[in-house]
Amino acid sequence: MGNSGSADFTYEDVPDQTGKTVLITGANLGLGFALTGDYINKTKAAKVIMACRSKEKCEEAIKKLGSDPRLCFLQLDLSDFDSVKKAAKDLSSMLGRSKLDALILNAGALNLEKASTKQGLEATMGVCHFGHFLFTALARIVPVSSVGHSWTKKGIDFEDLNWEKRDYDAYEAYFQAKLANVYFTKEIGRRCEAQNLTVTAVTLSPGFGKSGLYRDFTGWQDYLTSFISEENEKLSINTMRAATDMTLKNGDYLVPKRFGFYGPPVVTPPSDLSEDVEIAKQLWKVSEEITGQKFDIGAQGFSFSCA
């Protein structure tokens, strides 16, 4: 079905998902868990692959969803390139000759204290962008951003990606990582168009939900976040639209209707900074160098959504 008019997008507008296979990173908690539940309870998707770091926590999430046989676990630690490479191979074996109809790169990180990935990268950018970039390149498939991408002070600092020359700013690191998500989405869309591939690359800010991103918050931050955040089940429709609405165009950016944090999804322009084609190309090149993986868009078609 689809909704390109002014009416709010609802689950009645979600196209038929019968037989579809979907992969969601970070699917065991927060918005990822709510979205997984929506696919199981509100669509006829054939399989939902929950790509998570912890098998134990994923199995707990699967039990909460009634142990539906359409759910399956894929081990994926985005902070470790070795884990990412193994996950891509495991996914290929899991899919066999079938295809992945939607890849939703939902997992994220917001580290209040500076942390590093196994390969020594600043962890927020490492998880939000570089881990997803490598997984997408290896899996031959494609990428959730945030309204925060528009709040970065200066944009991505390519001279100090690991925050070794600057005092660490957790929120600025997060905003830059979310900006990287938008660049990645737009650049992969452009490269697919250049190869005449039928793919719609979209990204979104899912809204201000009760996300695992804020699990390290304490005191007034924890209280305020709990008070103003929305239930994830009320926001998951935003990511669902990004992954299923065939009326969306390449490069579209979705945000919740009310204040950019709450309500149903609407299409809106991303930040001016995120429209810089040359920076997007530079990020792609740097991402290939850092991950050690050449990402060429070939003649093989694939589908992609970035929430």
FIROTI-520775 format. One record per residue (C-alpha): residue number from 0; residue in three letters; chain; y, x, z negated. Coordinates in Angstrom, 3 decimals, padded with zeros to 6 digits, always signed. Last residue first. Layout:
N
+-----+------+------+----------+----------+----------+
| pos | code | unit |       py |       px |       pz |
+-----+------+------+----------+----------+----------+
| NUM |  ALA |    A |        Y |        X |        Z |
...
+-----+------+------+----------+----------+----------+
//
This chain:
307
+-----+------+------+----------+----------+----------+
| pos | code | unit |       py |       px |       pz |
+-----+------+------+----------+----------+----------+
| 306 |  ALA |    A | +003.758 | +016.737 | -010.345 |
| 305 |  CYS |    A | +002.871 | +018.699 | -007.259 |
| 304 |  SER |    A | +000.861 | +017.002 | -004.600 |
| 303 |  PHE |    A | -001.288 | +018.576 | -001.922 |
| 302 |  SER |    A | -003.660 | +017.717 | +000.865 |
| 301 |  PHE |    A | -005.586 | +020.125 | +003.034 |
| 300 |  GLY |    A | -005.944 | +020.949 | +006.709 |
| 299 |  GLN |    A | -007.490 | +024.154 | +008.047 |
| 298 |  ALA |    A | -005.390 | +025.711 | +010.805 |
| 297 |  GLY |    A | -004.163 | +028.457 | +008.572 |
| 296 |  ILE |    A | -001.579 | +028.689 | +005.804 |
| 295 |  ASP |    A | -001.803 | +032.298 | +004.702 |
| 294 |  PHE |    A | -001.710 | +033.131 | +001.000 |
| 293 |  LYS |    A | -002.380 | +036.846 | +000.520 |
| 292 |  GLN |    A | -003.669 | +037.421 | -002.988 |
| 291 |  GLY |    A | -002.784 | +040.363 | -005.214 |
| 290 |  THR |    A | -001.370 | +037.937 | -007.769 |
| 289 |  ILE |    A | +001.860 | +039.905 | -008.213 |
| 288 |  GLU |    A | +002.264 | +040.793 | -004.530 |
| 287 |  GLU |    A | +001.473 | +037.298 | -003.255 |
| 286 |  SER |    A | +003.865 | +035.804 | -005.810 |
| 285 |  VAL |    A | +006.590 | +038.232 | -004.743 |
| 284 |  LYS |    A | +006.227 | +037.113 | -001.111 |
| 283 |  TRP |    A | +006.267 | +033.424 | -002.055 |
| 282 |  LEU |    A | +009.245 | +033.952 | -004.361 |
| 281 |  GLN |    A | +011.152 | +035.664 | -001.559 |
| 280 |  LYS |    A | +010.420 | +032.802 | +000.828 |
| 279 |  ALA |    A | +011.683 | +030.290 | -001.741 |
| 278 |  ILE |    A | +014.770 | +032.450 | -002.308 |
| 277 |  GLU |    A | +015.455 | +032.408 | +001.448 |
| 276 |  VAL |    A | +015.024 | +028.641 | +001.710 |
| 275 |  ASP |    A | +017.602 | +027.840 | -000.985 |
| 274 |  GLU |    A | +017.101 | +024.113 | -001.659 |
| 273 |  SER |    A | +016.125 | +024.715 | -005.298 |
| 272 |  LEU |    A | +019.657 | +025.916 | -006.060 |
| 271 |  ASP |    A | +021.136 | +022.591 | -004.977 |
| 270 |  SER |    A | +019.041 | +020.865 | -007.628 |
| 269 |  PRO |    A | +016.516 | +018.246 | -006.570 |
| 268 |  PRO |    A | +017.610 | +015.183 | -004.574 |
| 267 |  THR |    A | +016.284 | +011.836 | -005.865 |
| 266 |  VAL |    A | +013.233 | +009.686 | -005.153 |
| 265 |  VAL |    A | +012.444 | +007.151 | -007.859 |
| 264 |  PRO |    A | +009.619 | +006.991 | -010.379 |
| 263 |  PRO |    A | +009.257 | +004.262 | -013.020 |
| 262 |  GLY |    A | +010.842 | +004.538 | -016.474 |
| 261 |  TYR |    A | +012.055 | +007.333 | -018.701 |
| 260 |  PHE |    A | +013.405 | +010.883 | -018.449 |
| 259 |  GLY |    A | +015.698 | +011.177 | -015.410 |
| 258 |  PHE |    A | +018.322 | +009.089 | -017.214 |
| 257 |  ARG |    A | +016.310 | +005.948 | -016.416 |
| 256 |  LYS |    A | +014.481 | +005.989 | -013.060 |
| 255 |  PRO |    A | +011.886 | +008.664 | -013.775 |
| 254 |  VAL |    A | +012.183 | +011.584 | -011.351 |
| 253 |  LEU |    A | +010.687 | +012.224 | -007.919 |
| 252 |  TYR |    A | +011.408 | +015.011 | -005.424 |
| 251 |  ASP |    A | +010.632 | +014.574 | -001.720 |
| 250 |  GLY |    A | +009.918 | +017.777 | +000.218 |
| 249 |  ASN |    A | +007.645 | +016.185 | +002.824 |
| 248 |  LYS |    A | +008.202 | +012.462 | +002.884 |
| 247 |  LEU |    A | +006.871 | +009.764 | +000.600 |
| 246 |  THR |    A | +005.486 | +006.620 | +002.238 |
| 245 |  MET |    A | +001.921 | +007.814 | +001.599 |
| 244 |  ASP |    A | +002.234 | +007.168 | -002.119 |
| 243 |  THR |    A | -000.866 | +008.754 | -003.699 |
| 242 |  ALA |    A | -000.200 | +011.997 | -005.572 |
| 241 |  ALA |    A | +003.529 | +011.607 | -006.182 |
| 240 |  ARG |    A | +002.987 | +007.983 | -007.158 |
| 239 |  MET |    A | +000.320 | +008.913 | -009.690 |
| 238 |  THR |    A | +002.634 | +011.545 | -011.140 |
| 237 |  ASN |    A | +005.279 | +008.929 | -011.897 |
| 236 |  ILE |    A | +002.737 | +006.321 | -012.989 |
| 235 |  SER |    A | +001.800 | +008.724 | -015.796 |
| 234 |  LEU |    A | +005.032 | +007.898 | -017.624 |
| 233 |  LYS |    A | +004.141 | +004.818 | -019.658 |
| 232 |  GLU |    A | +000.728 | +006.193 | -020.637 |
| 231 |  ASN |    A | +002.438 | +009.359 | -021.820 |
| 230 |  GLU |    A | +004.266 | +007.471 | -024.561 |
| 229 |  GLU |    A | +007.943 | +008.399 | -024.400 |
| 228 |  SER |    A | +009.760 | +011.163 | -026.265 |
| 227 |  ILE |    A | +012.910 | +010.444 | -028.282 |
| 226 |  PHE |    A | +011.584 | +010.330 | -031.841 |
| 225 |  SER |    A | +008.710 | +012.791 | -031.520 |
| 224 |  THR |    A | +011.001 | +015.343 | -029.914 |
| 223 |  LEU |    A | +013.635 | +014.855 | -032.613 |
| 222 |  TYR |    A | +011.150 | +015.287 | -035.460 |
| 221 |  ASP |    A | +009.477 | +018.336 | -033.900 |
| 220 |  GLN |    A | +012.807 | +019.992 | -033.222 |
| 219 |  TRP |    A | +014.072 | +019.078 | -036.699 |
| 218 |  GLY |    A | +011.241 | +020.918 | -038.417 |
| 217 |  THR |    A | +008.547 | +022.440 | -036.201 |
| 216 |  PHE |    A | +007.829 | +022.727 | -032.467 |
| 215 |  ASP |    A | +004.662 | +024.596 | -031.531 |
| 214 |  ARG |    A | +003.001 | +021.511 | -030.038 |
| 213 |  TYR |    A | +005.969 | +020.822 | -027.760 |
| 212 |  LEU |    A | +004.327 | +021.600 | -024.427 |
| 211 |  GLY |    A | +001.391 | +019.436 | -025.494 |
| 210 |  SER |    A | +003.453 | +016.547 | -024.186 |
| 209 |  LYS |    A | +004.609 | +013.386 | -025.868 |
| 208 |  GLY |    A | +006.519 | +012.408 | -022.743 |
| 207 |  PHE |    A | +009.939 | +013.206 | -021.333 |
| 206 |  GLY |    A | +009.475 | +012.374 | -017.674 |
| 205 |  PRO |    A | +007.099 | +013.296 | -014.863 |
| 204 |  SER |    A | +009.636 | +015.563 | -013.126 |
| 203 |  LEU |    A | +008.417 | +015.552 | -009.580 |
| 202 |  THR |    A | +007.113 | +017.444 | -006.589 |
| 201 |  VAL |    A | +006.123 | +016.529 | -003.062 |
| 200 |  ALA |    A | +004.150 | +018.266 | -000.337 |
| 199 |  THR |    A | +002.915 | +015.865 | +002.328 |
| 198 |  VAL |    A | +000.243 | +017.375 | +004.535 |
| 197 |  THR |    A | -000.811 | +016.813 | +008.114 |
| 196 |  LEU |    A | -000.848 | +020.356 | +009.426 |
| 195 |  ASN |    A | +001.287 | +021.235 | +012.425 |
| 194 |  GLN |    A | +001.133 | +024.944 | +011.511 |
| 193 |  ALA |    A | +004.915 | +025.109 | +011.045 |
| 192 |  GLU |    A | +004.687 | +021.856 | +009.093 |
| 191 |  CYS |    A | +002.224 | +023.483 | +006.706 |
| 190 |  ARG |    A | +004.557 | +026.414 | +006.189 |
| 189 |  ARG |    A | +007.500 | +024.122 | +005.446 |
| 188 |  GLY |    A | +005.479 | +022.122 | +002.929 |
| 187 |  ILE |    A | +004.235 | +025.283 | +001.250 |
| 186 |  GLU |    A | +007.847 | +026.395 | +000.934 |
| 185 |  LYS |    A | +009.017 | +023.115 | -000.572 |
| 184 |  THR |    A | +006.269 | +022.990 | -003.167 |
| 183 |  PHE |    A | +006.608 | +026.631 | -004.141 |
| 182 |  TYR |    A | +010.382 | +026.392 | -004.502 |
| 181 |  VAL |    A | +010.000 | +023.296 | -006.688 |
| 180 |  ASN |    A | +007.407 | +024.959 | -008.920 |
| 179 |  ALA |    A | +009.573 | +028.087 | -009.170 |
| 178 |  LEU |    A | +012.373 | +025.915 | -010.540 |
| 177 |  LYS |    A | +009.928 | +024.811 | -013.246 |
| 176 |  ALA |    A | +009.286 | +028.450 | -014.150 |
| 175 |  GLN |    A | +013.042 | +029.107 | -014.233 |
| 174 |  PHE |    A | +013.577 | +026.188 | -016.601 |
| 173 |  TYR |    A | +010.751 | +027.434 | -018.839 |
| 172 |  ALA |    A | +012.152 | +030.953 | -019.074 |
| 171 |  GLU |    A | +015.601 | +029.487 | -019.802 |
| 170 |  TYR |    A | +014.047 | +027.444 | -022.590 |
| 169 |  ALA |    A | +012.224 | +030.334 | -024.209 |
| 168 |  ASP |    A | +015.162 | +032.764 | -024.033 |
| 167 |  TYR |    A | +013.938 | +036.341 | -024.415 |
| 166 |  ASP |    A | +016.653 | +038.951 | -024.767 |
| 165 |  ARG |    A | +016.874 | +040.641 | -021.386 |
| 164 |  LYS |    A | +015.456 | +043.840 | -019.839 |
| 163 |  GLU |    A | +011.733 | +043.154 | -020.355 |
| 162 |  TRP |    A | +011.915 | +039.445 | -019.554 |
| 161 |  ASN |    A | +008.776 | +039.493 | -017.385 |
| 160 |  LEU |    A | +010.501 | +038.369 | -014.178 |
| 159 |  ASP |    A | +013.228 | +040.989 | -014.593 |
| 158 |  GLU |    A | +014.550 | +042.027 | -011.175 |
| 157 |  PHE |    A | +013.439 | +038.749 | -009.582 |
| 156 |  ASP |    A | +015.704 | +036.808 | -011.938 |
| 155 |  ILE |    A | +014.959 | +033.192 | -011.044 |
| 154 |  GLY |    A | +017.954 | +030.864 | -011.304 |
| 153 |  LYS |    A | +021.280 | +031.604 | -012.950 |
| 152 |  LYS |    A | +021.729 | +029.215 | -015.857 |
| 151 |  THR |    A | +018.585 | +027.133 | -015.410 |
| 150 |  TRP |    A | +019.218 | +023.454 | -016.024 |
| 149 |  SER |    A | +018.199 | +022.111 | -012.592 |
| 148 |  HIS |    A | +014.552 | +023.102 | -013.047 |
| 147 |  GLY |    A | +014.708 | +021.222 | -016.350 |
| 146 |  VAL |    A | +014.211 | +017.975 | -014.424 |
| 145 |  SER |    A | +010.662 | +019.212 | -014.481 |
| 144 |  SER |    A | +007.985 | +020.422 | -012.099 |
| 143 |  VAL |    A | +004.296 | +019.300 | -011.961 |
| 142 |  PRO |    A | +000.647 | +022.120 | -006.250 |
| 141 |  VAL |    A | -002.241 | +022.962 | -002.694 |
| 140 |  ILE |    A | -005.694 | +023.526 | -001.326 |
| 139 |  ARG |    A | -007.461 | +026.535 | +000.146 |
| 138 |  ALA |    A | -009.019 | +027.214 | -003.267 |
| 137 |  LEU |    A | -007.933 | +030.824 | -003.269 |
| 136 |  ALA |    A | -004.291 | +030.190 | -002.416 |
| 135 |  THR |    A | -004.028 | +027.178 | -004.727 |
| 134 |  PHE |    A | -005.554 | +029.028 | -007.662 |
| 133 |  LEU |    A | -003.280 | +032.020 | -007.075 |
| 132 |  PHE |    A | -000.128 | +029.894 | -006.927 |
| 131 |  HIS |    A | -001.217 | +027.888 | -009.982 |
| 130 |  GLY |    A | -001.633 | +031.025 | -012.070 |
| 129 |  PHE |    A | +001.665 | +032.419 | -010.765 |
| 128 |  HIS |    A | +003.717 | +029.273 | -011.370 |
| 127 |  CYS |    A | +003.417 | +027.427 | -014.674 |
| 126 |  VAL |    A | +000.972 | +029.842 | -016.315 |
| 125 |  GLY |    A | +002.588 | +033.171 | -015.482 |
| 124 |  MET |    A | +006.123 | +031.773 | -015.566 |
| 123 |  THR |    A | +005.576 | +030.689 | -019.169 |
| 122 |  ALA |    A | +003.377 | +033.681 | -020.037 |
| 121 |  GLU |    A | +005.614 | +036.593 | -019.067 |
| 120 |  LEU |    A | +003.130 | +038.663 | -017.049 |
| 119 |  GLY |    A | +000.872 | +041.281 | -018.634 |
| 118 |  GLN |    A | -002.366 | +040.647 | -016.692 |
| 117 |  LYS |    A | -003.919 | +038.805 | -019.625 |
| 116 |  THR |    A | -000.790 | +036.647 | -019.801 |
| 115 |  SER |    A | +002.099 | +037.580 | -022.047 |
| 114 |  ALA |    A | +004.032 | +035.907 | -024.854 |
| 113 |  LYS |    A | +007.695 | +035.677 | -025.816 |
| 112 |  GLU |    A | +008.198 | +033.300 | -028.714 |
| 111 |  LEU |    A | +008.989 | +029.619 | -028.188 |
| 110 |  ASN |    A | +006.389 | +029.532 | -025.422 |
| 109 |  LEU |    A | +006.662 | +026.532 | -023.116 |
| 108 |  ALA |    A | +003.545 | +026.184 | -021.000 |
| 107 |  GLY |    A | +002.344 | +024.014 | -018.136 |
| 106 |  ALA |    A | -000.644 | +022.227 | -016.658 |
| 105 |  ASN |    A | +000.060 | +019.455 | -014.145 |
| 104 |  LEU |    A | -000.839 | +021.015 | -010.826 |
| 103 |  ILE |    A | -002.178 | +017.847 | -009.224 |
| 102 |  LEU |    A | -004.523 | +018.592 | -006.352 |
| 101 |  ALA |    A | -005.264 | +015.527 | -004.259 |
| 100 |  ASP |    A | -007.935 | +014.638 | -001.691 |
|  99 |  LEU |    A | -010.322 | +017.500 | -002.397 |
|  98 |  LYS |    A | -012.912 | +017.623 | +000.324 |
|  97 |  SER |    A | -016.678 | +017.183 | +000.465 |
|  96 |  ARG |    A | -018.911 | +019.838 | +001.993 |
|  95 |  GLY |    A | -019.744 | +021.394 | -001.368 |
|  94 |  LEU |    A | -017.118 | +020.229 | -003.814 |
|  93 |  MET |    A | -018.632 | +021.790 | -006.931 |
|  92 |  SER |    A | -019.466 | +025.041 | -005.159 |
|  91 |  SER |    A | -015.881 | +025.386 | -003.908 |
|  90 |  LEU |    A | -014.593 | +024.474 | -007.352 |
|  89 |  ASP |    A | -016.718 | +027.172 | -008.962 |
|  88 |  LYS |    A | -015.277 | +029.743 | -006.573 |
|  87 |  ALA |    A | -011.706 | +028.663 | -007.345 |
|  86 |  ALA |    A | -012.481 | +028.620 | -011.065 |
|  85 |  LYS |    A | -013.820 | +032.194 | -010.887 |
|  84 |  LYS |    A | -010.559 | +033.388 | -009.304 |
|  83 |  VAL |    A | -008.471 | +031.566 | -011.905 |
|  82 |  SER |    A | -010.528 | +033.008 | -014.756 |
|  81 |  ASP |    A | -009.972 | +036.531 | -013.428 |
|  80 |  PHE |    A | -006.258 | +035.751 | -012.978 |
|  79 |  ASP |    A | -005.941 | +034.947 | -016.683 |
|  78 |  SER |    A | -003.070 | +032.812 | -018.000 |
|  77 |  LEU |    A | -004.154 | +029.892 | -015.809 |
|  76 |  ASP |    A | -007.379 | +029.502 | -017.763 |
|  75 |  LEU |    A | -009.595 | +027.212 | -015.708 |
|  74 |  GLN |    A | -013.116 | +025.967 | -016.531 |
|  73 |  LEU |    A | -013.814 | +022.874 | -014.428 |
|  72 |  PHE |    A | -015.035 | +019.756 | -016.203 |
|  71 |  CYS |    A | -016.253 | +016.523 | -014.619 |
|  70 |  LEU |    A | -015.268 | +012.874 | -014.830 |
|  69 |  ARG |    A | -016.831 | +010.308 | -012.496 |
|  68 |  PRO |    A | -019.647 | +009.749 | -014.986 |
|  67 |  ASP |    A | -017.215 | +008.066 | -017.433 |
|  66 |  SER |    A | -017.778 | +009.524 | -020.871 |
|  65 |  GLY |    A | -015.785 | +006.636 | -022.385 |
|  64 |  LEU |    A | -012.359 | +008.170 | -021.836 |
|  63 |  LYS |    A | -012.255 | +009.471 | -025.398 |
|  62 |  LYS |    A | -015.582 | +011.182 | -024.690 |
|  61 |  ILE |    A | -014.031 | +012.955 | -021.683 |
|  60 |  ALA |    A | -011.172 | +014.160 | -023.883 |
|  59 |  GLU |    A | -013.630 | +015.637 | -026.391 |
|  58 |  GLU |    A | -015.452 | +017.331 | -023.508 |
|  57 |  CYS |    A | -012.142 | +018.795 | -022.368 |
|  56 |  LYS |    A | -011.410 | +020.102 | -025.842 |
|  55 |  GLU |    A | -014.792 | +021.835 | -026.027 |
|  54 |  LYS |    A | -014.557 | +023.232 | -022.501 |
|  53 |  SER |    A | -011.180 | +024.803 | -023.288 |
|  52 |  ARG |    A | -008.963 | +026.094 | -020.459 |
|  51 |  CYS |    A | -008.904 | +022.893 | -018.438 |
|  50 |  ALA |    A | -009.433 | +021.705 | -014.863 |
|  49 |  MET |    A | -010.487 | +018.061 | -015.187 |
|  48 |  ILE |    A | -012.072 | +017.057 | -011.886 |
|  47 |  VAL |    A | -011.751 | +013.330 | -011.202 |
|  46 |  LYS |    A | -014.441 | +011.938 | -008.916 |
|  45 |  ALA |    A | -015.016 | +008.801 | -006.850 |
|  44 |  ALA |    A | -011.577 | +007.259 | -007.353 |
|  43 |  LYS |    A | -011.803 | +003.478 | -007.711 |
|  42 |  THR |    A | -008.443 | +003.138 | -009.437 |
|  41 |  LYS |    A | -007.014 | +001.751 | -012.677 |
|  40 |  ASN |    A | -009.391 | +002.910 | -015.400 |
|  39 |  ILE |    A | -010.595 | +006.280 | -014.130 |
|  38 |  TYR |    A | -007.450 | +007.327 | -012.259 |
|  37 |  ASP |    A | -005.261 | +006.008 | -015.067 |
|  36 |  GLY |    A | -007.269 | +007.842 | -017.698 |
|  35 |  THR |    A | -006.814 | +011.105 | -015.830 |
|  34 |  LEU |    A | -003.069 | +010.405 | -015.678 |
|  33 |  ALA |    A | -002.937 | +009.880 | -019.441 |
|  32 |  PHE |    A | -004.879 | +013.098 | -020.035 |
|  31 |  GLY |    A | -002.542 | +015.084 | -017.772 |
|  30 |  LEU |    A | +000.502 | +013.554 | -019.428 |
|  29 |  GLY |    A | -000.570 | +014.826 | -022.817 |
|  28 |  LEU |    A | -004.030 | +016.275 | -023.240 |
|  27 |  ASN |    A | -007.328 | +017.101 | -021.510 |
|  26 |  ALA |    A | -006.113 | +017.180 | -017.905 |
|  25 |  GLY |    A | -004.307 | +020.526 | -017.976 |
|  24 |  THR |    A | -004.965 | +020.885 | -014.257 |
|  23 |  ILE |    A | -005.806 | +017.687 | -012.393 |
|  22 |  LEU |    A | -008.272 | +017.615 | -009.487 |
|  21 |  VAL |    A | -008.823 | +014.462 | -007.431 |
|  20 |  THR |    A | -011.696 | +013.269 | -005.259 |
|  19 |  LYS |    A | -011.183 | +010.006 | -003.378 |
|  18 |  GLY |    A | -014.027 | +007.589 | -002.588 |
|  17 |  THR |    A | -011.963 | +004.475 | -003.215 |
|  16 |  GLN |    A | -008.353 | +005.447 | -003.968 |
|  15 |  ASP |    A | -006.781 | +002.341 | -002.431 |
|  14 |  PRO |    A | -003.036 | +002.877 | -002.258 |
|  13 |  VAL |    A | -001.002 | +002.598 | -005.482 |
|  12 |  ASP |    A | +001.612 | -000.148 | -005.103 |
|  11 |  GLU |    A | -000.003 | -002.529 | -007.599 |
|  10 |  TYR |    A | +000.127 | +000.380 | -010.020 |
|   9 |  THR |    A | +003.901 | +000.073 | -010.021 |
|   8 |  PHE |    A | +006.792 | +001.517 | -007.964 |
|   7 |  ASP |    A | +010.044 | -000.214 | -008.880 |
|   6 |  ALA |    A | +011.629 | -002.225 | -006.083 |
|   5 |  SER |    A | +014.238 | -000.436 | -003.940 |
|   4 |  GLY |    A | +012.080 | +000.044 | -000.883 |
|   3 |  SER |    A | +009.559 | +002.714 | +000.076 |
|   2 |  ASN |    A | +006.640 | +001.251 | -001.817 |
|   1 |  GLY |    A | +003.096 | +002.051 | -000.901 |
|   0 |  MET |    A | +000.000 | +000.000 | +000.000 |
+-----+------+------+----------+----------+----------+
//
